[in-house]
Amino acid sequence: MKVWPLIITFLMIVGFCLGLNYYVMNGENLTASCKANIYNAFEGRPTDVVIDITTKGKLVELQYRFLEEEIEQSSIIMRGTLLELDLETMTYRLALDSGELLSHISPPRFPERMSRLIEYSRNPLSGDTPHSIPLDIHVLDMNAVQGNAVIQFRPGNGIWACDLN
């Protein structure tokens, strides 16, 4: 019985899987910009929210930008690590462990939705505790030719239509 062709085939398959894993986990995995229109009941006016997502290798950055009349009012930048990319379910598993809050207006004021996000992330992202915020980005549908995707954030179950860059 010739075992060598089986061994060589097995090694080629293992090599291909390792190469694919290296490419996916070390390349620029996802760059997307997602936009939503929300109505700020507290201030009685609409606000646009843009989420810019960038993963490069294992580094992740999410920037939530709050705009009024297309002018950025404030933003939250959260950074962390890509823990896993589950290719079977197309889910990016993240751990966000640092962040910063920016206000571009004086005096600083934040939309209600942003205030809730700040409160949710205050302790883990303050740097005072060793905790991180788990976040999954599940790609529900992607059309690379048209450059768009539908993604779901978990927890929160927010579904966003995004432009891929």
Salt bridges, closest charged atoms under 4 A:
GLU28 OE1 - LYS56 NZ 3.22
GLU43 OE1 - ARG45 NH2 2.80
GLU43 OE1 - ARG109 NH1 3.21
ASP48 OD2 - LYS35 NZ 3.92
ASP52 OD2 - ARG65 NE 2.91
GLU61 OE1 - ARG79 NE 3.12
GLU68 OE1 - ARG45 NE 2.84
GLU72 OE1 - ARG65 NH1 3.64
GLU72 OE2 - HIS104 NE2 2.82
GLU84 OE1 - ARG93 NE 3.31
ASP86 OD2 - ARG93 NH2 3.76
GLU100 OE2 - ARG79 NH1 3.15
GLU119 OE2 - ARG122 NH2 2.91
ASP136 OD2 - ARG93 NH1 2.85
